[in-house]
């Protein structure tokens, strides 16, 4: 069973044990998972842009609490009493054989690389004096002795294939064993090691389109750091586009300011001052940052994306800091990934749902907020 299927079984176990979520985070349940990566970061939110809370090593066990709303490829987990978020691609059901192997590796102090290269002792039948047929190499070189089974590296899946591009590059992989897929979320072609240089042709949502020495595929943009901003390419990915540098000014189709409609958005948002921050919340009982924007715009009859990154890539028209008008959605993060949004109210202020433990409030668009400003999105 490959890792995708094991992750699916963990999701099924999570669904079947939904009632467990009301128990204390220390409770053991069928939602227990095991880390398969050499190390896996625990972060304060569902994305690599959030602060690091800790690191779990291969074989570490944890409790899966739920699936992140803003990025379903992340799990909300409890690891050693600390609640945070981990990439679900490297967490599998604790009942699986791979989980048992990872736990055994951790107990024996065996590195993941050594464990993958050395077949388990149970592969050699004890009662049979000669090697079992399944241990005979598929291809033999004429005139040479058959190598011992333990000396034959076993490639378990295409994910184990390490890709090292040699062509042009404009970005760096940040994270070990990052998957290179044939389509967004599709079949795995191989994996990149941390620090690998790649060429990104374009970015759509969370996926970066990568040209790897003529092979085109996709990488989760959360694990890619661009050398500079790029714009979606209209031609082939085989040759870097000479016009990849984005224009410094907004597109000429910029939507004009609708002062009446924009102020109506602001007035509606102000009704929710003091509402507590609730992760995944989209109602007056609690909002997260994008949930507030989504709900307010919905009340005024406008349809926008639910998640901050998708608002950035797929909603409205981009405007610069100097062009902000009341009602515009403000995006914070970087050119590759937006992790926070709010609504501009005018006079260099905006209203937003900041973080856990806070409430909806108005703040000045200065300091770190201005530093992390990416653009405004004009919907009205």
C-alpha positions, 0 to 999 in steps of 0.5 A: 500500500503506497503512502497516498492510500495509507493517508486515505486510511488515516482520513477514514479512521479520522472520519469514523472516530469524529466523536473522539475529537471532543476528548482531551488532546492527550486521549489515545484513539483510532486517529493515531498516526506515525511520522514517516519522514526523517523529520517533520516540522510542527507549525502553528498553522497549515503552511510553511509560512507559520512559526515552528513549534517543534520537530518530530523524528521518524517513528514518532507517534501523534494524535490526528485531531482534524484536517486543516480547512485552509489546506487539506494537505495538512493535519491538525495534530497533538504531538507531545501535548503541543497542538499544531499542524503537520504535512499529512503526506508524511503521516500514516495510520499507526496500524500500517506495516510502514508505521511499525517499520518507522517505529522500529527504526526509531527504537533501533536508531536506524536512519530512514536511508539505511532502513530503506536500503537493507531488506528486513531479515524476514525476507530470507526464508529460514527453513529453505536452504536455497533463496526463495524465488522472489529474492532472485533479481529480475535481471542478471548480468551474464558472466557475473555471480548473482548478488546477495538479496541484501545487496540489491537496493529496492526502489519501493515507489517512484517517490523514492526516486531522487530528482536532481535537475541540471538545467536553468533554475529560478527557485529553490526547494525548501523541505526534504523529499518534496514530491514532483507530480505529473499533475496537481495532486496527481501521480508522483514522478519522484522527489526533490531533496532540500536545497535542490534548484528548479525552474518554475514556469508558472504558479497557479493557486498552491501549485508551481509548474516546474520544468525539470530538464524537459519533464514538466510537472508540479510541486506544492508551492509551500515548499518552493522559494522563488528567486524573484516574482514570476507571472503565469507563462502563456507558452511552453515551460521548456524555455524560460520566458524573457518577460517573466518579470511582473509589471510594477504597475497594476494591469490597465483593466484596473477596476475603478473605485466604487466608493458606495459599494466599498463603504458598504463592505466596511460598514458590514464588517464593522458590525462584527468587531469583538467577535472571537477568532475561531480557526475555520470560522465563517459565522458571527459566532467566530471568524478566521481571517478569510472567513470574515472576508468571505462572510462579509462579501457574501452578505453584500451579494458578492462571491469570493474564494474562501481561503486566503491563498485562493482570494489572492490568486482567483478573486478580484483585481490586484491594486497597489498599496497606494491605490487601496480604497475602502472595501478592498481585501488586503493580502499579506505574505509573499508573492508565492503564498498569502497566509493572511487577509483583511479588509481596508477601511481607509485612513491606513487602517484595516479590519481583520480576525488576527489569530487564535485568542484574539477578536475581530478588530481594526489595526493600522496598516504599518510595521510588520503588516506593511512589510508583509503587504502583497497587494489589495484585491478589488472586488466591489 
